[in-house]
Every structure is written in C-alpha cells, then in structure tokens.
Amino acid sequence: MCSIMASKLKTYLEDPFLSRLYGVIRRLPPLKSISVDLTHVCNIRCTGCYYFEQEMDAHVSPPDDEAFDALILGEKERGTNFVTIVGGEPSLSLPRLKKLYDNFSLSVATNGLKRIPREGFENLPLGVAVWGSHQTDRVLRGGGRLDVFKQALKNYRDDPRAFFYYTVAPGHAAEVATVVEECIQNGNRVLFNFYCDIKDLGGDYGYRNGFSPVISAIDAMIDRYPEWILLNSYFAGVITTGRLLSDRWGYETCTSISADNPVNADRIQNGKTYNRHFRAYNSDFTTTRRCCTGVDRDCDSCFDTWEHFSWVMLNMKKHLESKTLFTSWLTTTYLFYMINNLLDEPEDAALLPEIHRRTRGAGCV
C-alpha cells in the first residue's frame, strides 16, 4: 500500500468504531476460498435456478467418495480455509457436508425443505432460501403447489445457525415488509439476494426493470429492524446497479472466477482484480467451471450477493479515497465475516445498528 493510502487509512482508523471492526478482521487469517457443488440433485426445481437452468447437472460424471476425499485433501494442502456450498441441495448429501464441515469453514445455502440437523452441524451458518411471499415462493419454487417457505420456517424456527436468504424480484417490492417480518418473528435474520430471471419470465420478474423500488423497501426494513438485516445500503446499491466506483459489473470485473480454468486466461490478463486462489468445482469434485454461478451466461443477469461480496472485498484500495468509502468497504466486509461465523466475537450482532447507521443512504458512491 502506498504511503498516501497508508496515511489515509491511519486517519480513518482514528475512529474507534472503524478501528474495532478493522482490528477484528485483520487478526483473522487470510481468506482462501473455493466453491463446491456438493451434489447434482435437488428435491425441488426453482424457476430461474442458475444451476439447473444452465444444466450444470448434466455435464459431469456421477460423483464418488474417492474423488470427494481427494478434493478435501488437495484443498487442505493448497491452504483453502473457506468453502461455499453450491450446486444442488446440500441437505440431500449430509455425509459429504459433514466432511467439509469438519475440515473447513463453510457457507451453505439450502432450500429449507429438508432440515439440516443441529447435531454434528452446531456452528454451521445456513442461508435458508425464500423467494417472496408464500404465494410468490410457491409459484417460483413449489411448482404452484408446495409452500416451501412455510416448511422452511418450521424447520428453522429460532435456530441461531439460520438466516433467511431472501431473493427479491424487481416487481415484488411490496412483499418485502411482510416476508421480512415473518422471518424475524420466526427468530431469523435476513440477508437479501436479487432475482436474476435466467428463465426470462420478464414482467415483474425481469431484472431489466431495475431494483429501485426493492432498494427502497430494503432501506425501510433497515430503518425498522437494523439488528435483523444483514445487508447494508451501500452493498445493496453495488449489487443492483452493477457499479463499484469506476468499475462496471461483468465478466471482465468479476472476482469469483476459477483461476485454474483455461477459459479464464484472457480475463486474468486484463489487469482487473480477481481471487487468485478461487476455484468453482463441479459435482464431480475434479473439474472446474468459469465461475461460481455461470458456464457461459451473460453476466448482466448476475445479481448474486455472494459473488458481489468478493467484488467489494477484493477492491479495498479503491475504497481508501474517503472515510465514507472506507466505511462502506469495511462494514460490508465485516458483514461477510459475521454472516459466515468467521468472527470470534459473540457480541458482533450488536454492532448491526451502528453498521447501518454509518452506511444508510451511501448507495454505490
């Protein structure tokens, strides 16, 4: 870091709150992450699921335990310490999930239909999917019949491991308050995601309509329930506008690309930041694909919160131009560590109101 930037950082850290957050993060080991498709099967078919819409399940050999064990061994030797579980539904592959849990820190997303037990997974962070009101969720995830949201609420009531990972469609801002309040009443915090409409439904589901009403609805929830919302205003703006200061979101700037995959050779040479350690493993546990959630899809349709976390976190230097920008970077990074149980700070959730106060209205400056 150049002396000017170092001097600015030192000045920002004179703020006790920022110094506290920064100190906690810097005491932790560097994050070396990968993603793994734990299984290629699922017990539902969500309309617009990136995995099945791109037929990622159809292009790999059936997985076996030998390949899976070799993956764990190889990644431990490489220094991997964090694994994002993607692909099919992880609750259908508990023995393999347990092996990963015993060897790495994890981030797990589940559709909520089948409960992942507490025993053996006591500290496993669980992002439980919901895609809207019971009616909307039933249409998009339950085939018009099954109320997956209702079952997920039952499975994870007052479960400290679980937060709801709420994917909001552009035209469904009016549902946000009701869904959030139901999650909170169930004893669960909320992290937002944004509907990509890979199925090209259009209308209220079409991302080309923009997310401004959704952002307003999320901001209202931050104001009303700051201790329950796991997404700050700045980061929500980055995801939904595709703007990170002078950069625009897309394949040329995405940081979550498989560094070992030849398809990314030109991208790696373009000078934009990327995660040099990252690999997105298919469910054969051997091959990798272009990026975490894509094979060859147009990145304009990607509003995935997890991939945008990486985009922000790996661009710290861009956020050192002002205290406001640094605060936005630091609180976003801290939220990532908090959500994924990477902090040894039992009181960390108490910081949420101040995190939101510091970034409310920051947008994507």
Order of alpha helices (4+ residues) and beta strands (2+ residues): alpha-alpha-beta-alpha-alpha-beta-alpha-beta-beta-alpha-alpha-beta-alpha-beta-alpha-alpha-beta-beta-alpha-beta-alpha-alpha-alpha
